[in-house]
Amino acid sequence: MRVGKRTVHVLASHPTPPTFDGPEDRNGLRNADEIAFWRLYVQPGRESRALYDDEGRRGGLAPASGSSCSAT
């Protein structure tokens, strides 16, 4: 999203609590996969090359100089 001349990335996630799981641990495993995806997406590096978009571009978020990050 563009705000003025800056690009703002809005990342959202809502893993299902594993309390709804049975012995097969499906929600717990999905949560681990979701957390692994976001880690690869926000931390640039060799491992993030496993991610690619519809146009074949690899990697997660590009590092930005002078950027700041905050979470609430």
C-alpha positions, 0 to 999 in steps of 0.5 A: 500500500502506498502512503504518500511516497512510501510503501507500507506492507500490511501483514496479517495472520490468524492461526487457529488455537491448537486447543481445538485439535484432536490427537492428530495435531492438525491445527498445531502443524498448520500453525507451525507452517504458517509461522515458518512462512512468515519467518521466511517472508520477513527475514531475507536470506538464502532460505527465503528464496524458496518463496516465489510469487505468480511472476516467478520472483523469489524471496520475501520482503526486500530489505529497505534502508531507513525503514522501521517496524512496529507491532501492536 
